[in-house]
Amino acid sequence: MTIKERIEIKLNLAQEKLKEANNEYYKLGKENRPLAEGEAYSRVRYYQGVIETCKFTLELLEKGD
């Protein structure tokens, strides 16, 4: 398995987890706003960061840097 394949797998997994985290964030936001802004929001931001990092790394691999 190449590095590119590993990163693509991690990217796909992070995108799925981001969808779950977003759903949880909005669900909690209706029930308990402080909790949603704390734990759930941090998971959303974490997966957004993972996705951006994976995209950036794939971009660098394509350029050959």
C-alpha positions in Angstrom: 0.0 0.0 0.0 1.5 3.3 -1.0 1.5 6.5 1.0 -1.0 8.1 -1.2 -3.5 5.2 -0.7 -3.0 5.4 3.1 -3.7 9.1 3.0 -6.8 8.7 0.8 -8.1 6.0 3.2 -7.5 8.4 6.2 -9.2 11.2 4.3 -12.3 9.1 3.5 -12.5 8.0 7.1 -12.2 11.5 8.4 -14.9 12.7 6.0 -17.3 10.1 7.4 -16.4 10.9 11.0 -16.9 14.6 10.2 -20.4 13.9 9.0 -21.1 12.0 12.2 -19.6 14.8 14.4 -21.6 17.4 12.6 -24.8 15.5 13.2 -24.0 15.0 16.8 -23.1 18.7 17.1 -26.5 19.9 15.8 -28.4 17.3 17.8 -26.7 18.3 21.0 -27.1 22.0 20.1 -30.8 21.6 20.3 -30.7 19.8 23.6 -27.7 21.3 25.5 -25.9 24.2 23.8 -22.9 24.4 26.2 -22.1 20.7 25.7 -22.4 21.1 21.9 -20.1 24.1 21.9 -17.5 22.2 23.9 -17.0 18.5 23.2 -19.0 18.1 20.0 -17.5 21.3 18.4 -14.0 20.2 19.2 -14.6 16.9 17.3 -15.9 18.8 14.3 -12.8 21.1 14.3 -10.5 18.1 14.7 -11.9 16.2 11.7 -11.8 19.4 9.6 -8.1 19.7 10.4 -7.5 16.1 9.5 -9.2 16.5 6.2 -7.3 19.7 5.4 -4.0 18.1 6.3 -4.8 15.0 4.1 -5.7 17.2 1.1 -2.6 19.3 1.5 -0.4 16.2 1.7 -2.0 14.7 -1.4 -1.5 17.9 -3.2 2.2 17.9 -2.3 2.5 14.3 -3.4 1.0 15.1 -6.7 3.5 18.0 -7.2 6.4 15.8 -6.2 7.5 17.9 -3.3 
